[in-house]
C-alpha cells in the first residue's frame, strides 16, 4: 500500500526515468552520443616522424587462461604493436591499476603470448630506443597520470618534447589527446575500437546491452571532459 502511494506520488518521475533509460539503451542514441567523440579520428593513419608509440592500458581479466587484456583494451594493444612493427618504433605501455595483478602484468603476459604464437620478436626494455621494443610505465592509475608519468619517462630518456602516436579507444581519444598535449606532447592520434556506424538497422531503435554500453562510454567521457574543464 505504501509502495503504491509513493508510486502514484512519483509517477511522473518513474515514467520519465523509464523513457530516459529506454533511449540510452538504444544503439541510435548511443551512436549519436559517440559521434562527436569518435568521428574526428575515424580515418587512416598517416606516417609521422615520432619518437614512440604510446598505448593506454584498459581492462584486464587476471584469471584468463590466455590474452588477459580485455575487450577494447586488447584492440589498443594490438593496434599499437602493429604501428610500431610497421614503422620500427619503440612502444610505451602506460597504466597500472590498484590490483595485485595490474594492467602492466596483463600486457606483459599478452606480449609473451604474441611473441610465442606470432614470432614478433618484440623485446621488453627499460629505456626508450629507436627500434621495435616495449617498455612499461607502471605507476599511473588514470588517463591524467598516464600523460604525467609518461612525460617523466620521456624526459628521463632525454626527450623533452615527445612526438608520439597515441593509441587508445576512439571514444577515449578526445580527452586523452588534450591531457597529453597539456603535458607537452606532440600527439598524432591513432584511434581504434570504433563503435559509431553510419548504417543503423531497425534494431538500433530498440533497447539492447550494446546500446546501453555505447551510451555509458560516451557519458563517461563527457563527464571526464567536463570535470577537467571545471578543475582547470
Backbone as a chain_set.jsonl record, in Angstrom:
{"seq": "XXXXXXXXXXXXXXXXXXXXXXXXXXXXXXXXXXXXXXXXXXXXXXXXXXXXXXXXXXXXXXXXXXXXXXXXXXXXXXXXXXXXXXXXXXXXXXXXXXXXXXXXXXXXXXXXXXXXXXXXXXXXXXXXXXXXXXXXXXXXXXXXXXXXXXXXXXXXXXXXXXXXXXXXXXXXXXXXXXXXXXXXXXXXXXXXXXXXXXXXXXXXXXXXXXXXXXXXXXXXXXXXXXXXXXXX", "coords": {"N": [[0.827, -1.205, 0.0], [1.895, 1.232, 0.863], [3.975, 1.388, -0.98], [2.472, 1.643, -3.279], [1.342, 4.13, -2.85], [3.608, 5.85, -2.946], [4.432, 5.269, -5.523], [2.356, 6.376, -6.992], [2.682, 8.996, -6.214], [5.187, 9.671, -7.242], [4.867, 9.205, -9.914], [5.274, 10.545, -12.377], [8.027, 10.948, -12.309], [8.981, 8.291, -12.371], [8.028, 7.478, -14.863], [9.37, 9.243, -16.619], [11.995, 8.498, -16.017], [12.008, 5.886, -16.963], [11.652, 6.353, -19.683], [13.997, 7.788, -20.318], [15.921, 5.833, -19.703], [15.223, 3.906, -21.556], [15.805, 5.26, -23.974], [18.616, 5.723, -23.744], [19.408, 3.135, -23.886], [19.342, 2.376, -26.476], [20.902, 1.72, -29.62], [20.81, 3.752, -31.43], [20.715, 6.23, -29.98], [23.066, 5.882, -28.509], [24.906, 5.895, -30.596], [24.599, 8.527, -31.533], [25.57, 9.938, -29.324], [28.221, 9.104, -29.22], [29.252, 9.953, -31.619], [30.343, 12.711, -31.807], [32.655, 12.264, -30.372], [34.138, 10.244, -31.631], [34.185, 10.553, -34.473], [36.029, 12.398, -35.597], [38.439, 11.083, -35.513], [38.243, 8.913, -37.107], [39.78, 7.829, -39.448], [42.299, 6.881, -41.869], [45.602, 6.072, -40.675], [48.4, 8.186, -40.909], [51.84, 8.222, -41.82], [54.192, 9.547, -39.558], [56.834, 11.598, -38.228], [57.89, 10.425, -35.423], [58.696, 9.859, -31.916], [57.915, 7.634, -30.463], [55.447, 5.04, -29.895], [52.636, 5.355, -27.918], [50.703, 3.464, -25.813], [47.628, 3.316, -24.221], [46.552, 1.739, -21.293], [43.892, -0.579, -20.359], [41.028, -2.416, -19.384], [41.391, -5.688, -17.818], [41.562, -9.275, -17.332], [42.356, -11.106, -14.698], [42.304, -13.843, -14.207], [42.252, -15.072, -16.633], [42.812, -17.61, -19.051], [44.27, -17.102, -21.276], [45.519, -14.338, -23.219], [45.026, -11.918, -21.402], [44.366, -9.192, -21.489], [41.588, -7.114, -21.784], [38.789, -6.944, -24.005], [38.165, -3.889, -25.566], [40.594, -2.797, -24.796], [42.432, -4.683, -25.603], [42.359, -4.378, -28.347], [43.555, -1.867, -28.52], [46.141, -2.524, -27.666], [47.038, -4.402, -29.608], [46.795, -2.873, -31.973], [48.578, -0.792, -31.454], [50.99, -2.239, -31.342], [51.054, -3.145, -33.981], [51.439, -0.726, -35.391], [53.91, 0.101, -34.374], [55.503, -2.027, -35.206], [55.345, -1.799, -37.997], [56.589, 0.69, -38.501], [58.934, 0.472, -37.148], [59.26, 1.306, -34.371], [59.704, 2.312, -30.912], [57.665, 1.237, -28.116], [55.648, 2.608, -25.606], [53.955, 1.395, -22.979], [51.389, 2.344, -20.955], [50.033, 2.461, -17.703], [48.77, 1.125, -14.764], [47.158, 0.123, -12.184], [45.073, -0.77, -9.363], [45.059, -3.322, -8.393], [46.647, -6.448, -7.396], [47.425, -7.98, -9.592], [48.046, -6.239, -12.271], [47.404, -3.824, -14.954], [49.805, -3.626, -16.404], [50.996, -6.088, -15.839], [49.185, -7.782, -17.161], [49.622, -6.888, -19.766], [52.282, -7.652, -20.175], [52.06, -10.442, -20.017], [50.364, -10.89, -22.186], [52.01, -9.98, -24.233], [54.053, -11.912, -24.143], [52.631, -14.121, -25.091], [51.925, -13.29, -27.698], [54.458, -12.997, -28.803], [55.248, -15.649, -28.713], [53.345, -17.066, -30.265], [53.168, -15.64, -32.665], [55.693, -14.94, -33.317], [56.877, -12.351, -32.984], [59.108, -11.097, -32.011], [59.345, -9.007, -30.185], [60.842, -7.159, -27.852], [61.242, -6.564, -24.286], [62.242, -3.6, -22.814], [64.141, -1.15, -20.897], [64.69, 1.441, -21.387], [63.924, 4.114, -23.643], [64.413, 3.483, -26.978], [65.472, 3.447, -30.445], [64.181, 1.488, -31.879], [62.014, -1.338, -32.606], [60.482, -2.156, -29.785], [59.442, -2.578, -26.328], [58.542, -0.752, -23.461], [57.514, -0.173, -20.057], [55.268, 1.88, -18.268], [54.401, 1.936, -15.054], [52.982, 3.144, -12.962], [50.787, 4.847, -13.135], [47.297, 5.583, -12.613], [45.111, 6.577, -13.906], [43.918, 8.418, -16.811], [44.961, 11.018, -16.794], [47.25, 10.654, -15.187], [48.521, 8.791, -16.79], [49.45, 10.438, -18.867], [51.032, 12.263, -17.399], [53.035, 10.674, -16.056], [54.113, 9.327, -18.205], [55.307, 11.428, -19.574], [57.354, 12.087, -17.791], [58.857, 9.791, -18.052], [59.746, 9.975, -20.707], [61.256, 12.32, -20.498], [63.229, 11.449, -18.762], [64.606, 9.907, -20.495], [65.809, 11.787, -22.036], [64.177, 13.177, -23.806], [62.496, 15.952, -24.27], [60.301, 17.166, -25.478], [58.16, 15.22, -26.485], [57.21, 13.451, -29.432], [54.508, 11.631, -30.459], [52.678, 8.674, -31.505], [49.534, 8.288, -30.326], [47.764, 5.761, -28.873], [44.598, 4.659, -28.287], [41.207, 3.772, -27.339], [38.66, 4.809, -29.631], [36.483, 6.332, -28.586], [37.653, 7.37, -26.358], [39.673, 9.004, -27.135], [39.556, 11.846, -27.593], [39.607, 13.147, -25.05], [41.985, 12.061, -24.1], [43.958, 12.994, -25.888], [43.958, 15.746, -25.314], [44.822, 15.763, -22.622], [47.399, 14.696, -22.876], [48.58, 16.596, -24.546], [48.524, 18.742, -22.809], [50.591, 18.075, -21.155], [52.757, 18.585, -22.699], [53.24, 17.013, -24.935], [53.57, 16.291, -28.443], [51.036, 15.218, -30.321], [49.882, 12.559, -32.288], [46.986, 11.22, -33.121], [46.006, 7.826, -32.869], [43.551, 6.109, -33.209], [41.408, 3.377, -32.248], [39.049, 0.6, -32.185], [36.443, 1.51, -32.897], [33.021, 2.456, -32.466], [30.914, 3.786, -33.609], [28.478, 4.056, -36.263], [27.409, 4.531, -39.625], [25.362, 3.294, -40.763], [22.571, 2.171, -39.61], [20.468, -0.393, -38.44], [16.947, -1.316, -38.191], [16.798, -2.407, -35.688], [18.34, -0.792, -34.151], [16.803, 1.029, -32.838], [15.664, -0.173, -30.753], [15.903, -1.226, -27.333], [19.032, -2.426, -26.023], [21.829, -4.288, -24.676], [24.175, -3.615, -25.909], [23.642, -1.06, -26.966], [23.236, 0.327, -24.555], [25.78, 0.164, -23.398], [27.248, 1.674, -25.226], [26.171, 4.231, -24.765], [26.903, 4.495, -22.116], [29.774, 4.567, -22.237], [30.1, 6.908, -23.72], [28.864, 8.913, -22.084], [30.49, 8.7, -19.835], [32.898, 9.697, -20.841], [32.159, 12.339, -21.508], [31.605, 13.343, -18.967], [34.162, 13.149, -17.873], [35.576, 14.968, -19.51], [34.196, 17.334, -18.912], [34.744, 17.55, -16.179], [37.492, 18.062, -16.195], [37.497, 20.573, -17.384], [36.165, 22.087, -15.456], [37.899, 21.769, -13.247], [40.149, 23.006, -14.223]], "CA": [[0.0, 0.0, 0.0], [2.812, 2.359, 0.941], [4.657, 1.448, -2.272], [1.512, 2.162, -4.228], [1.212, 5.57, -2.602], [4.775, 6.541, -3.485], [4.429, 5.085, -6.971], [1.445, 7.383, -7.536], [3.235, 10.318, -5.939], [6.333, 9.899, -8.128], [4.541, 8.561, -11.176], [5.927, 11.267, -13.476], [9.459, 10.667, -12.21], [9.223, 6.927, -12.826], [7.781, 7.416, -16.311], [10.475, 9.924, -17.277], [13.19, 7.666, -15.84], [11.88, 4.752, -17.869], [11.868, 6.852, -21.045], [15.429, 8.089, -20.449], [16.638, 4.56, -19.724], [14.926, 3.29, -22.862], [16.549, 5.961, -25.015], [20.041, 5.464, -23.583], [19.652, 1.717, -24.16], [19.263, 2.121, -27.916], [22.105, 1.992, -30.384], [20.609, 5.037, -32.102], [21.163, 7.295, -29.076], [24.483, 5.64, -28.236], [25.644, 6.341, -31.775], [24.573, 9.995, -31.533], [26.432, 10.431, -28.246], [29.614, 8.794, -29.529], [29.658, 10.568, -32.88], [31.281, 13.825, -31.637], [33.894, 11.789, -29.76], [34.892, 9.326, -32.477], [34.195, 10.815, -35.916], [37.239, 13.134, -35.976], [39.6, 10.188, -35.552], [37.901, 7.764, -37.929], [40.453, 7.984, -40.737], [43.543, 6.098, -41.923], [46.775, 6.644, -40.021], [49.47, 8.632, -41.797], [53.166, 8.117, -41.218], [54.707, 10.783, -38.989], [58.142, 11.499, -37.585], [57.6, 10.378, -33.992], [59.686, 9.216, -31.049], [57.425, 6.363, -29.933], [54.01, 4.752, -29.833], [52.176, 5.25, -26.539], [49.454, 2.716, -25.702], [46.966, 3.452, -22.926], [46.014, 0.467, -20.816], [42.462, -0.631, -20.091], [40.627, -3.52, -18.528], [42.017, -6.988, -17.974], [40.983, -10.359, -16.537], [43.527, -11.738, -14.093], [42.186, -15.297, -14.21], [42.1, -15.543, -18.007], [43.787, -18.631, -19.457], [45.095, -16.536, -22.343], [45.231, -12.958, -23.627], [44.289, -11.331, -20.282], [43.886, -7.835, -21.741], [40.161, -7.278, -22.049], [37.936, -6.239, -24.957], [38.697, -2.775, -26.351], [41.992, -2.59, -24.43], [43.232, -5.593, -26.421], [42.489, -3.73, -29.659], [44.577, -0.825, -28.366], [47.448, -3.174, -27.567], [47.399, -4.987, -30.892], [46.969, -1.815, -32.964], [49.833, -0.123, -31.128], [52.074, -3.123, -31.763], [51.058, -3.126, -35.447], [52.043, 0.533, -35.832], [55.329, 0.074, -34.011], [56.166, -3.004, -36.066], [55.424, -1.277, -39.365], [57.499, 1.829, -38.589], [60.112, 0.17, -36.331], [59.242, 2.298, -33.299], [59.531, 1.809, -29.546], [56.323, 1.344, -27.536], [55.478, 2.844, -24.169], [52.648, 0.952, -22.49], [51.217, 3.089, -19.718], [48.853, 2.194, -16.896], [48.894, 0.0, -13.845], [45.906, -0.253, -11.553], [45.183, -0.926, -7.907], [45.062, -4.732, -8.04], [47.954, -7.103, -7.387], [47.677, -8.276, -10.994], [47.632, -4.955, -12.845], [47.389, -3.698, -16.4], [51.135, -3.917, -16.944], [51.176, -7.545, -15.774], [48.393, -8.35, -18.26], [50.296, -6.551, -21.018], [53.482, -8.486, -20.29], [51.631, -11.81, -20.331], [49.866, -10.867, -23.564], [53.18, -9.847, -25.098], [54.705, -13.229, -24.203], [51.838, -14.985, -25.967], [52.054, -12.828, -29.081], [55.802, -13.366, -29.246], [55.315, -17.102, -28.846], [52.491, -17.558, -31.35], [53.345, -14.898, -33.914], [57.12, -14.703, -33.524], [57.032, -10.917, -33.209], [60.433, -10.661, -31.574], [59.181, -7.717, -29.506], [61.541, -7.295, -26.579], [60.975, -5.621, -23.201], [63.442, -2.814, -22.499], [63.969, -0.219, -19.781], [64.955, 2.786, -21.893], [63.376, 4.355, -24.978], [65.421, 3.465, -28.031], [64.96, 3.787, -31.773], [63.76, 0.299, -32.603], [60.81, -2.054, -32.188], [60.665, -2.663, -28.431], [58.38, -2.108, -25.444], [58.802, -0.511, -22.047], [56.271, -0.036, -19.313], [55.056, 2.883, -17.211], [53.539, 1.118, -14.207], [52.548, 3.868, -11.76], [49.582, 5.652, -13.361], [46.008, 4.976, -12.282], [44.067, 7.164, -14.743], [44.454, 8.992, -18.043], [45.804, 12.165, -16.431], [48.537, 10.14, -14.743], [49.16, 8.211, -17.986], [50.172, 11.518, -19.539], [52.027, 12.841, -16.481], [54.156, 9.767, -15.814], [54.756, 9.056, -19.489], [56.177, 12.572, -19.851], [58.549, 11.929, -16.955], [59.634, 8.705, -18.636], [60.428, 10.509, -21.884], [62.272, 13.271, -20.039], [64.317, 10.633, -18.216], [65.355, 9.422, -21.646], [66.364, 12.92, -22.768], [63.235, 13.693, -24.805], [61.736, 16.948, -23.521], [59.052, 17.455, -26.189], [57.966, 13.971, -27.222], [56.245, 13.308, -30.524], [54.035, 10.25, -30.296], [51.385, 8.139, -31.883], [48.798, 7.936, -29.121], [46.819, 4.698, -29.191], [43.562, 4.345, -27.315], [39.902, 3.563, -27.967], [38.194, 6.02, -30.312], [35.647, 7.15, -27.703], [38.513, 7.897, -25.289], [40.778, 9.736, -27.732], [39.438, 13.3, -27.455], [40.096, 13.54, -23.72], [43.381, 11.632, -23.968], [44.799, 13.917, -26.654], [44.086, 17.002, -24.586], [45.632, 15.544, -21.427], [48.799, 14.534, -23.28], [49.055, 17.901, -25.015], [48.744, 19.569, -21.62], [51.89, 17.705, -20.586], [53.815, 18.976, -23.617], [53.414, 16.064, -26.035], [53.032, 16.491, -29.783], [50.241, 13.999, -30.395], [49.233, 12.096, -33.511], [46.026, 10.22, -32.635], [45.879, 6.543, -33.558], [42.385, 5.551, -32.522], [40.919, 2.07, -32.677], [37.862, 0.191, -31.44], [35.327, 2.408, -33.198], [31.68, 1.92, -32.238], [29.909, 4.516, -34.381], [28.121, 3.48, -37.554], [26.539, 5.389, -40.441], [24.298, 2.443, -41.28], [21.888, 1.542, -38.491], [19.289, -1.172, -38.793], [15.758, -1.017, -37.388], [17.048, -2.858, -34.316], [19.044, 0.265, -33.422], [15.83, 1.834, -32.095], [15.184, -1.0, -29.652], [16.918, -1.302, -26.269], [19.951, -3.556, -26.032], [23.004, -4.071, -23.837], [25.152, -2.919, -26.727], [23.282, 0.361, -26.984], [23.452, 0.876, -23.221], [27.218, 0.316, -23.203], [27.68, 2.814, -26.032], [25.779, 5.437, -24.035], [27.727, 4.563, -20.899], [31.116, 5.021, -22.592], [30.019, 8.313, -24.144], [28.593, 9.763, -20.925], [31.691, 8.671, -19.004], [33.87, 10.615, -21.431], [31.676, 13.719, -21.365], [31.799, 13.722, -17.56], [35.594, 13.359, -17.71], [35.938, 16.224, -20.181], [33.618, 18.428, -18.133], [35.457, 17.664, -14.894], [38.78, 18.72, -16.431], [37.206, 21.986, -17.629], [35.834, 22.687, -14.166], [39.09, 21.789, -12.394], [41.116, 23.972, -14.777]], "C": [[0.863, 1.257, 0.0], [3.544, 2.541, -0.385], [3.735, 2.017, -3.34], [1.339, 3.658, -4.097], [2.378, 6.334, -3.224], [4.866, 6.406, -5.005], [3.519, 6.11, -7.64], [2.035, 8.778, -7.372], [4.361, 10.67, -6.903], [6.125, 9.29, -9.504], [5.265, 9.218, -12.344], [7.421, 10.982, -13.5], [9.784, 9.289, -12.758], [9.046, 6.795, -14.342], [8.94, 8.062, -17.082], [11.764, 9.112, -17.183], [13.182, 6.485, -16.801], [12.152, 5.17, -19.314], [13.351, 7.123, -21.297], [16.239, 6.803, -20.541], [16.438, 3.855, -21.063], [15.774, 3.93, -23.954], [18.04, 5.654, -24.941], [20.396, 4.001, -23.855], [19.595, 1.381, -25.645], [20.576, 2.471, -28.601], [22.007, 3.341, -31.094], [21.127, 6.192, -31.244], [22.642, 7.125, -28.744], [25.361, 6.13, -29.372], [25.713, 7.866, -31.841], [25.529, 10.575, -30.492], [27.908, 10.221, -28.564], [30.147, 9.532, -30.75], [30.628, 11.743, -32.696], [32.633, 13.397, -31.055], [34.762, 11.023, -30.756], [35.118, 9.794, -33.916], [35.477, 11.499, -36.39], [38.422, 12.205, -36.207], [39.388, 8.969, -36.433], [38.466, 7.933, -39.345], [41.77, 7.213, -40.702], [44.706, 6.836, -41.27], [47.826, 7.015, -41.061], [50.808, 8.55, -41.071], [53.656, 9.497, -40.783], [56.097, 10.53, -38.401], [57.945, 11.566, -36.068], [58.722, 9.67, -33.234], [59.239, 7.832, -30.585], [55.924, 6.244, -30.136], [53.642, 4.618, -28.358], [50.806, 4.578, -26.535], [48.886, 2.889, -24.307], [46.339, 2.12, -22.533], [44.506, 0.563, -20.613], [42.159, -1.808, -19.19], [41.397, -4.803, -18.805], [41.334, -7.993, -17.064], [42.128, -11.194, -15.983], [43.492, -13.257, -14.176], [42.079, -15.894, -15.609], [43.2, -16.541, -18.366], [44.699, -18.134, -20.564], [44.644, -15.111, -22.625], [44.429, -12.199, -22.559], [43.852, -9.884, -20.461], [42.481, -7.922, -22.311], [39.644, -6.389, -23.179], [38.649, -5.129, -25.72], [40.163, -2.5, -26.028], [42.915, -3.496, -25.237], [43.408, -5.024, -27.826], [43.539, -2.63, -29.606], [45.968, -1.452, -28.424], [47.905, -3.68, -28.931], [47.651, -3.902, -31.941], [48.269, -1.055, -32.714], [51.042, -0.939, -31.561], [52.188, -3.136, -33.285], [51.762, -1.877, -35.975], [53.544, 0.513, -35.577], [56.116, -0.891, -34.892], [56.372, -2.447, -37.474], [56.491, -0.2, -39.494], [58.75, 1.662, -37.729], [60.29, 1.199, -35.203], [59.185, 1.631, -31.926], [58.108, 2.057, -29.053], [56.448, 1.658, -26.055], [54.067, 2.418, -23.811], [52.459, 1.568, -21.114], [49.921, 2.735, -19.005], [49.004, 0.964, -16.039], [47.527, -0.402, -13.325], [46.142, -0.521, -10.078], [45.239, -2.391, -7.483], [46.482, -5.297, -8.058], [48.376, -7.473, -8.797], [47.146, -7.085, -11.786], [47.694, -4.978, -14.368], [48.719, -4.019, -17.048], [51.418, -5.409, -16.922], [50.432, -8.231, -16.918], [49.055, -8.09, -19.607], [51.531, -7.419, -21.231], [53.113, -9.925, -20.647], [51.107, -11.914, -21.758], [51.02, -10.786, -24.552], [53.915, -11.182, -25.241], [53.965, -14.159, -25.162], [51.983, -14.581, -27.43], [53.428, -13.158, -29.644], [55.897, -14.856, -29.542], [54.551, -17.592, -30.073], [52.803, -16.909, -32.696], [54.797, -14.57, -34.228], [57.413, -13.234, -33.834], [58.437, -10.415, -32.91], [60.381, -9.247, -30.991], [59.748, -7.84, -28.101], [61.113, -6.233, -25.577], [62.276, -4.926, -22.841], [63.13, -1.853, -21.352], [64.26, 1.228, -20.165], [64.363, 2.912, -23.293], [64.511, 4.356, -25.991], [64.756, 3.698, -29.38], [64.441, 2.589, -32.551], [62.525, -0.334, -31.968], [61.054, -2.727, -30.839], [59.555, -2.091, -27.558], [58.916, -1.878, -24.04], [57.516, -0.083, -21.367], [56.341, 1.096, -18.292], [54.018, 2.261, -16.288], [53.083, 1.799, -12.922], [51.199, 4.551, -11.924], [48.31, 4.866, -13.1], [44.857, 5.528, -13.112], [44.728, 7.853, -15.935], [45.342, 10.202, -17.773], [47.192, 11.696, -16.016], [49.264, 9.401, -15.86], [50.032, 9.266, -18.666], [51.314, 12.048, -18.677], [53.255, 11.948, -16.344], [54.859, 9.358, -17.107], [55.712, 10.188, -19.85], [57.468, 12.469, -19.045], [59.459, 10.842, -17.511], [60.394, 9.184, -19.864], [61.548, 11.47, -21.469], [63.48, 12.547, -19.452], [65.206, 10.107, -19.321], [65.848, 10.552, -22.545], [65.472, 13.495, -23.845], [62.283, 14.661, -24.096], [60.393, 17.295, -24.163], [58.708, 16.261, -27.072], [56.915, 14.093, -28.323], [55.808, 11.85, -30.552], [52.807, 9.95, -31.153], [50.703, 7.753, -30.572], [47.707, 6.941, -29.486], [45.869, 4.476, -28.016], [42.249, 4.125, -28.074], [39.375, 4.876, -28.529], [37.372, 6.92, -29.395], [36.47, 7.865, -26.642], [39.56, 8.863, -25.813], [40.712, 11.239, -27.481], [40.017, 13.787, -26.125], [41.575, 13.199, -23.569], [44.326, 12.589, -24.683], [45.022, 15.203, -25.875], [44.973, 16.859, -23.354], [47.109, 15.384, -21.789], [49.368, 15.842, -23.811], [49.337, 18.831, -23.838], [50.088, 19.283, -20.959], [53.053, 17.996, -21.535], [54.1, 18.002, -24.74], [52.924, 16.662, -27.35], [52.347, 15.181, -30.14], [49.675, 13.771, -31.79], [48.282, 10.965, -33.116], [46.009, 8.975, -33.517], [44.768, 5.773, -32.856], [42.009, 4.193, -33.091], [39.671, 1.727, -31.872], [36.658, 1.095, -31.667], [33.989, 1.701, -32.983], [30.613, 2.612, -33.066], [29.66, 3.833, -35.722], [27.228, 4.454, -38.31], [25.433, 4.575, -41.103], [23.678, 1.672, -40.12], [20.658, 0.782, -38.982], [18.103, -0.749, -37.938], [15.944, -1.431, -35.933], [17.749, -1.792, -33.478], [18.102, 1.115, -32.574], [15.192, 1.045, -30.946], [16.276, -1.113, -28.59], [17.755, -2.563, -26.373], [21.113, -3.244, -25.103], [24.086, -3.329, -24.609], [24.901, -1.431, -26.78], [23.548, 1.02, -25.652], [24.933, 1.099, -22.955], [27.763, 1.474, -24.02], [27.374, 4.122, -25.317], [26.63, 5.613, -22.79], [29.118, 5.11, -21.209], [31.108, 6.499, -22.963], [29.82, 9.238, -22.952], [29.791, 9.82, -19.992], [32.733, 9.652, -19.526], [33.437, 12.067, -21.292], [31.85, 14.214, -19.936], [33.278, 13.996, -17.303], [36.061, 14.667, -18.329], [35.436, 17.423, -19.375], [34.36, 18.637, -16.821], [36.799, 18.347, -15.075], [38.59, 20.202, -16.685], [36.946, 22.715, -16.317], [37.071, 22.823, -13.288], [40.134, 22.783, -12.892], [40.606, 25.392, -14.671]], "O": [[0.614, 2.208, -0.741], [3.721, 3.66, -0.867], [4.168, 2.782, -4.202], [1.206, 4.372, -5.091], [2.184, 7.325, -3.928], [5.324, 7.322, -5.689], [3.84, 6.648, -8.7], [1.914, 9.628, -8.254], [4.485, 11.817, -7.333], [7.082, 8.906, -10.178], [5.809, 8.528, -13.205], [8.012, 10.798, -14.563], [10.741, 9.124, -13.515], [9.807, 6.097, -15.012], [9.429, 7.507, -18.066], [12.533, 9.043, -18.141], [14.21, 6.128, -17.377], [12.794, 4.444, -20.072], [13.897, 6.748, -22.335], [17.144, 6.697, -21.369], [17.372, 3.283, -21.624], [16.389, 3.233, -24.762], [18.662, 5.356, -25.961], [21.569, 3.673, -24.035], [19.78, 0.226, -26.029], [21.27, 3.406, -28.201], [23.024, 3.994, -31.329], [21.889, 7.032, -31.723], [23.388, 8.103, -28.7], [26.426, 6.706, -29.146], [26.758, 8.432, -32.166], [26.208, 11.57, -30.742], [28.747, 11.054, -28.222], [31.356, 9.714, -30.893], [31.656, 11.776, -33.371], [33.634, 14.091, -31.229], [35.987, 11.139, -30.727], [36.141, 9.462, -34.515], [35.961, 11.202, -37.482], [39.308, 12.509, -37.007], [40.248, 8.091, -36.503], [37.726, 8.149, -40.305], [42.295, 6.924, -39.627], [44.783, 8.064, -41.309], [48.102, 6.245, -41.981], [50.892, 8.779, -39.864], [53.553, 10.476, -41.523], [56.473, 9.393, -38.118], [57.845, 12.655, -35.502], [59.566, 8.988, -33.814], [60.07, 6.957, -30.34], [55.237, 7.201, -30.495], [54.27, 3.849, -27.63], [49.866, 5.058, -27.17], [49.575, 2.639, -23.317], [45.681, 1.464, -23.341], [43.923, 1.645, -20.686], [42.962, -2.153, -18.323], [41.977, -4.982, -19.877], [40.615, -7.618, -16.138], [42.795, -11.91, -16.731], [44.543, -13.897, -14.212], [41.84, -17.092, -15.754], [44.368, -16.342, -18.03], [45.782, -18.681, -20.77], [43.519, -14.73, -22.303], [43.265, -11.87, -22.791], [43.049, -9.386, -19.672], [42.218, -8.713, -23.217], [40.023, -5.222, -23.287], [39.617, -5.385, -26.436], [40.903, -2.021, -26.888], [44.053, -3.125, -25.525], [44.472, -5.166, -28.428], [44.326, -2.475, -30.54], [46.853, -0.974, -29.135], [49.03, -3.413, -29.354], [48.607, -3.994, -32.711], [48.982, -0.713, -33.658], [52.01, -0.39, -32.087], [53.296, -3.138, -33.823], [52.58, -1.957, -36.892], [54.342, 0.862, -36.447], [57.251, -0.611, -35.277], [57.44, -2.606, -38.065], [57.222, -0.171, -40.484], [59.539, 2.598, -37.592], [61.321, 1.863, -35.1], [58.678, 0.518, -31.793], [57.432, 2.976, -29.518], [57.25, 1.054, -25.343], [53.094, 3.008, -24.283], [53.266, 1.346, -20.211], [48.85, 2.709, -19.611], [49.33, -0.115, -16.534], [46.82, -1.184, -13.961], [47.279, -0.501, -9.605], [45.452, -2.67, -6.303], [47.393, -4.715, -8.646], [49.538, -7.307, -9.167], [45.936, -6.939, -11.954], [47.993, -6.002, -14.983], [48.761, -4.616, -18.124], [52.007, -5.947, -17.86], [50.96, -9.137, -17.563], [49.056, -8.954, -20.484], [51.792, -7.87, -22.347], [53.77, -10.553, -21.477], [51.367, -12.895, -22.455], [51.005, -11.449, -25.589], [54.349, -11.539, -26.336], [54.581, -14.887, -25.94], [52.145, -15.436, -28.301], [53.559, -13.548, -30.805], [56.547, -15.27, -30.503], [55.045, -18.429, -30.828], [52.714, -17.555, -33.74], [55.1, -13.995, -35.273], [58.097, -12.912, -34.805], [58.894, -9.428, -33.487], [61.243, -8.41, -31.261], [59.194, -8.547, -27.26], [60.678, -5.145, -25.955], [63.291, -5.578, -22.593], [61.989, -1.761, -20.899], [64.09, 2.136, -19.351], [64.306, 1.935, -24.039], [65.457, 5.136, -25.875], [63.596, 4.105, -29.439], [64.277, 2.672, -33.768], [62.063, 0.101, -30.914], [61.746, -3.742, -30.759], [58.809, -1.217, -27.998], [59.651, -2.705, -23.499], [56.553, 0.318, -22.021], [57.321, 1.25, -17.563], [52.87, 2.076, -16.692], [52.826, 1.137, -11.917], [50.526, 4.809, -10.926], [48.244, 3.658, -13.328], [43.743, 5.011, -13.038], [45.953, 7.867, -16.05], [46.357, 10.392, -18.443], [48.196, 12.267, -16.44], [50.495, 9.381, -15.884], [51.192, 9.019, -18.994], [52.426, 12.256, -19.164], [54.384, 12.411, -16.5], [56.058, 9.075, -17.105], [56.8, 9.943, -20.372], [58.552, 12.737, -19.564], [60.683, 10.956, -17.451], [61.561, 8.836, -20.044], [62.647, 11.432, -22.022], [64.617, 12.984, -19.625], [66.401, 9.886, -19.125], [66.258, 10.312, -23.68], [65.947, 14.225, -24.715], [61.366, 14.228, -23.399], [59.452, 17.676, -23.466], [58.944, 16.295, -28.28], [55.884, 14.746, -28.161], [56.636, 10.945, -30.655], [52.016, 10.836, -31.479], [51.25, 6.969, -29.796], [46.833, 7.233, -30.302], [46.29, 4.15, -26.906], [42.193, 4.275, -29.294], [39.622, 5.939, -27.96], [37.538, 8.139, -29.418], [36.022, 8.867, -26.084], [40.271, 9.484, -25.023], [41.739, 11.847, -27.179], [40.817, 14.722, -26.088], [42.333, 13.966, -22.974], [45.373, 12.952, -24.146], [46.148, 15.693, -25.787], [45.787, 17.737, -23.072], [47.976, 15.888, -21.076], [50.528, 16.16, -23.549], [50.285, 19.615, -23.875], [50.653, 20.144, -20.284], [54.203, 17.691, -21.218], [55.105, 18.146, -25.436], [51.975, 17.447, -27.367], [53.004, 14.145, -30.249], [49.073, 14.661, -32.392], [48.734, 9.862, -32.809], [45.998, 9.063, -34.744], [45.02, 4.903, -32.023], [42.26, 3.899, -34.259], [39.28, 2.478, -30.978], [35.932, 1.41, -30.724], [33.84, 0.515, -33.276], [29.513, 2.081, -33.216], [30.522, 3.125, -36.245], [26.388, 5.126, -37.712], [24.661, 5.1, -41.906], [24.202, 0.64, -39.701], [19.91, 1.266, -39.831], [18.248, 0.094, -37.053], [15.312, -0.863, -35.042], [17.757, -1.867, -32.25], [18.552, 1.842, -31.689], [14.296, 1.538, -30.26], [17.46, -1.096, -28.925], [17.265, -3.626, -26.756], [21.362, -2.083, -24.778], [24.823, -2.52, -24.045], [25.827, -0.631, -26.655], [24.034, 2.151, -25.607], [25.311, 2.105, -22.355], [28.652, 2.188, -23.557], [28.215, 5.019, -25.266], [27.03, 6.725, -22.446], [29.594, 6.016, -20.524], [32.0, 7.25, -22.57], [30.526, 10.238, -22.818], [30.081, 10.87, -19.418], [33.377, 10.355, -18.747], [34.258, 12.934, -20.991], [32.203, 15.373, -19.717], [33.624, 14.949, -16.605], [36.856, 15.392, -17.731], [36.158, 18.401, -19.181], [34.58, 19.773, -16.402], [37.216, 19.126, -14.219], [39.412, 21.014, -16.26], [37.445, 23.818, -16.096], [37.279, 23.86, -12.657], [40.906, 23.335, -12.108], [41.291, 26.326, -15.086]]}, "num_chains": 1, "name": "protein.A"}
